[in-house]
Amino acid sequence: PAPASASRAGVRRENRLGASRPAATMRAGALVVAVLAAAAAVAAAEFAATPPATTEAASAVDPAPAGTVDPRPRCQRDQPCWPTAADVAALAKELDPSAARSCVRNGAVTAVAEPAAVPLSSPGAQPFYGAAQALNATYTAEPGDHADECFGPTAPKPGMFCIVALRNLPRAGWAPAFVAWPLSATHVQAAVAFAARHNLGVCVAATGHDFLNRHSCDDGLLIRTTLMKGSDWDDDAGTATLAPGLTWGEALSDGDKHGRVVACGHAATVGVVGWSTGGGHSWLGPHLGLGVDQIVSVDVVVADGSLVTANASNNSDLLWALRGGGGSTFGVITSITVKTYPTPAAGFTNRITWLTGPSNAQGLRTLAAGLAGFANWSLALDDNWGGYLNLIAPATGPDDDAEVKKLLAPYGIDTCAQWAAAYGLTNTREEGCDLRKILASPGCQASAACRADPRGIQELCPATCGAPWSAMMDYIYWGPETDAAFQRVWGDVFAGAPSTIDLQPPTPLKTYFDGAVQQPIEYIDPRPVAAATDTWARLSSVLASRDTVAAGEWAGIIASSMASCAADNTTCAGFQLYQTVPGNVGSPTFDPSATSIGPGFRDAHLHMLAVPTSASIAPGALAALKASWYKLGANSYFSESEYTLPGDSWKARYWGDANYARLLSIKQKYDPHGLFWCYHCVGADWTPSPPRA
């Protein structure tokens, strides 16, 4: 791959707010997509695969004539083209079936990098429920292996196919017919040729972390690159070539050995390829740029079976497409080379702050003041800061049922009604919604549970406390907490808001890996979901400019939603405001023509999500919330957005019309028969690949 400068490119942004607020120095903190995660852990004994050569291999299938665009219908199970057992056995032989294949975490969750995503309720927080210790090269679905039959409420049903086809939030009725576990680029070429010979759709998964079903091609071939591990760091060039099966935790761990850091996803179990090619926002985004801005070169197996290198000198159109167009619709990536940066000598600092209040008139005024303060604060931050604000909808529900009484026992009270008197508060509904007063009260100080989690009692007694809303800020600073800029800027956050409380002191991080490995595991949920009831069907993603953030219309939408949620509990929504793009004062700027992401990314200050939390939200209320939210910006983030974007609106929201037209022409050039497919990806409506159900 061609070397690239690791210097932070570009013109620095001016502080549009003038000198009224100090510009801070900090690095992006923690994006916690609290939308769907759950519990368990992950691990993988790395199987190091030798990085493949990047010379082109001979075409495994007859390529289409130049300029030909001929999407082919998928082979059906009752047709002669369907693979026989002998065909699958022949593929397995090409994939070196005697080679060791395993994906197990060896070490403590908080000490070693996770090798793959961790499914809910996995014993020992292992990937693939701990069953991926002696994997075959290929697997074939048997009757009963369809996705909606694989998983019970908390665990997989018997059968290895369900384990090896495990993905996050697969849609009901979507399941592969075959799974292949390549260990090298040559193996990937064999798998692609197999799919092409039999007219099977191809989908790709490394960690399976995707939220939007893009790792699913029904009755097709799922190529799992999970076991393709390894990295090659060139510190002089400021680059690292990463294998496609690496998680960001593994990449960061490797980087520590070189004193280098990379722009990366928040969750340590997120895969390097999907995050990078889909846009890639992160805590480090304000300082280093997006994931697409880091890509120097990509090795990819395209539809005709050849292994090609896409960089500035070769196949530059494909490189442009992979810098934001999403990876698995253009081919199977076998390595990706990205920029690296020296880890700051003084490390990083992480800090979390809470703001909370009741959903009454005074409490909502506090919220409005807090949101205005956050807007001014965030707009003044320089590129050393990054993180997010997570606004949690008012807690509602009955107080003092049998389950609540049981949970209140560690707090030293029997009923919510006893709260004020037992804790020495004058008025539960007012003082009980101020975390500082709860924490300072004699009753709370006498309760270990309350000292550890003063918010817990509010959540258990929402009606008594007036249905409190809460907001958590989680930021990372590029530097130590002793920096004057850190002390000054953090002191300004939510200035004047009476209910602010820090639940954690600043946490020093020697390296970025130290912070990533200590993050709570962001579990994946392998149970199939119906699109109509899935949270991601209701979520709205917007890239908001600095001018939009300063105008404040978004704050009114949030305050109105919080008020209506407290009133009727049917229109509740949370909101996540990510300061994880290069839109801060002093952030680097990049040539927009070098990447294929939507133009809104280049003007964005915040990536903002509206996340309806009530499954029973009225259709009219949901439509109104979406309509008002989408007015805030023309573009959405490819990897975190609404599953049910209507019609073909996803094309403009992800890429813009001009970029999409160019992306589609590149898709048709490298995949003229539509072998690769994924949901709401480039060419998704051009190549038919409907689910069975």
Secondary structure, 3 states (H helix, E strand, C coil): CCCCCCCCCCCCCCCCCCCCCCCCCCCECCCCCCCCCCCCCCCCCCCECCCCCCCCCCCCCCCCCCCCCCCCCCCCCCCCCCCCHHHHHHHHHHCCCCCCCCCCCCCCCCCCCCCCCCECCCHHHCHHHHCCCCCCCEEECCCCCCHHHHECCCCECCCHHHHHCCCCCCECCCCCCEEECCCCHHHHHHHHHHHHHCCCCEEEECCCCCCCCCCCCCCCEEEECCCCECEEEECCCCEEEECCCCEHHHHHHHHHCCCEECCCCCCCCCEHHHHHHCCCCCCCHHHHCCHHHHEEEEEEECCCCCEEEECCCCCHHHHHHHCCCCCCCCCEEEEEEEECEECCCCCEEEEEEEEEECCCHHHHHHHHHHHHHHHHHHHHCECCEEEEEEEECCCCCCCCCHHHHHHHHHHCCCCHHHHHHHHCCCCHHHHCCCHHHHHHCHHHHCCHHHHHCHHHHHHHCHHHHCCCEEEEEEEEECCCCCCHHHHHHHHHCCCCCCCEECCCCCEEECCHHHHHHHCCCCCECCCCECCCCCHHHHCEEEEEEHHHHHHCHHHHHHHHHHHHHHHHCCCCEEEEEEECCCCCECCCCCCHHHCCCCCHHHHEEEEEEEEECCCCCCHHHHHHHHHHHHCCCCCCECCECCCCCCCCHHHHHHCCHHHHHHHHHHHHHHCCCCCECCCCCCCCCCCCCCCCC
